[in-house]
Amino acid sequence: MAEASRVEPTNEVRLLADAMLGRLARWLRALGYDTLYDSRLNDRDLARLARTEGRLLLTRDHQLAGSMGLRAVLVQSDRLVGQLSQVLPLLPTPLAAPFGRCVACNGRLEEVDRDSVQARVPEYIWETQQDFALCRQCGRIYWRGSHWEHIRRHLADLGLTLP
């Protein structure tokens, strides 16, 4: 189907983004949505993965979006703000908190003791930040840096606010 109606919040919505939507995938992950993205997947692999894992496919490909038996949203805009404006109203609130997923690999983030990351973050960051999270899947470390306010401003432009 080319345009999905609002997804009912029975479970956590699971998303799959095609190769043209990498930036959208990262933002959806930042917002807490389980969003798979691998730019190497072809259309057949995307359709199979969406069906077998029950994922909602986000795509810019008209033909792929119209595939039989595939839950899909044809993303109209090629700009991030337009993509978020179209997709977010269709989705339930994610079960994970904002910034609860790794934007790089989609793994869940886990709060860690500040001292445990001292050797792995820049000195200035360790001195100025109190809270850190670790992706157990890929090992990346996160903190609320300037990117936090940047994301909040973009979302405010869409009428959305984060805690």
Buried (B, 14 or more C-beta within 10 A) or exposed (E): BEEBEEBEEEEBBBBBBBBBBEBBBBBBBBBBBBBBBBEEBEBEEBBEBBBEEEBBBBBBBEEBBEBEEBBBBBBBBEEBEBBBBBBBEBBBEBEBEBBBBBBBBBBBBEEBEBEEBEEEBEEEBBEEBEEBBBBEBEEBBBBEEEEBEEBBEBBEEEEBEBE
